């Protein structure tokens, strides 16, 4: 089962993964919510829309903006609505 791991801690784990552009998008229900806090970061993708971010904190270490999501993706990207993907050192393992 794919899982997102940072600092030796599982942040999310699910078999219900959507792959887009090489990124694993996890359903929100798979997140271990205690490690996530909203971030002020925002970015825009020409075809997916506006992404919001979460800071990830494990064991007192914070990885700013390490997770992102599209709350209201553009047409054609609906499959990832609300799902969360990772970067900045977060590994997705099977």
C-alpha positions in Angstrom: 0.0 0.0 0.0 1.5 3.4 -1.0 2.5 5.6 1.9 4.0 9.1 2.2 6.9 9.2 4.7 8.9 12.0 6.2 11.4 11.9 9.2 10.5 8.2 9.6 6.8 8.9 10.1 3.9 7.9 7.9 2.0 11.0 6.9 -0.6 9.2 4.6 -1.3 5.7 3.5 -3.8 4.4 0.9 -4.5 2.1 -2.0 -6.7 4.8 -3.5 -4.0 6.8 -5.3 -4.5 9.1 -8.3 -1.3 9.6 -10.3 -0.8 12.9 -12.2 2.5 14.1 -13.7 4.4 11.5 -11.6 2.8 12.7 -8.3 0.8 10.4 -6.0 -2.4 12.2 -4.8 -3.7 10.7 -1.6 -7.3 11.0 -0.5 -7.8 13.4 2.5 -9.2 10.6 4.6 -5.8 8.9 4.4 -3.8 11.7 6.1 -2.5 11.5 9.7 -3.9 14.9 10.4 -1.9 15.6 13.5 1.2 16.3 11.3 -0.5 18.9 9.0 -1.1 22.6 9.4 -2.5 25.0 6.8 0.1 27.1 5.0 -0.2 30.6 3.5 1.6 29.3 0.3 -0.3 29.2 -2.9 0.6 28.4 -6.5 -1.1 28.2 -9.8 -1.0 25.5 -12.5 -2.2 26.5 -16.0 -4.3 23.3 -16.3 -5.0 22.2 -12.7 -5.8 25.6 -11.1 -4.8 27.1 -7.7 -3.0 24.9 -5.2 -3.1 25.3 -1.5 -0.4 23.9 0.8 0.1 22.3 4.2 3.2 22.5 6.4 4.2 19.1 7.8 5.6 18.9 11.3 7.1 15.7 12.8 9.1 15.4 16.0 9.4 19.2 16.3 10.8 19.6 12.7 8.7 21.5 10.2 8.8 21.0 6.4 7.0 24.2 5.1 4.6 23.6 2.2 5.6 19.9 1.9 2.1 18.9 0.9 -0.3 20.5 -1.7 -3.9 20.1 -2.8 -6.4 21.5 -5.3 -9.6 22.4 -3.5 -11.3 23.5 -6.7 -9.3 22.2 -9.7 -10.1 23.3 -13.2 -12.1 21.1 -15.6 -10.0 18.1 -16.6 -8.3 17.8 -13.2 -11.4 16.9 -11.2 -9.9 13.5 -10.2 -7.5 15.2 -7.8 -10.0 17.5 -6.1 -9.2 17.7 -2.4 -6.4 15.0 -2.7 -3.0 15.7 -1.3 0.4 15.2 -2.9 3.9 15.6 -1.5 7.4 17.0 -2.2 10.3 18.6 -0.4 11.8 15.3 0.8 8.6 13.4 1.6 9.0 10.0 0.0 6.2 7.9 -1.4 6.9 4.2 -0.7 5.0 1.1 -1.7 
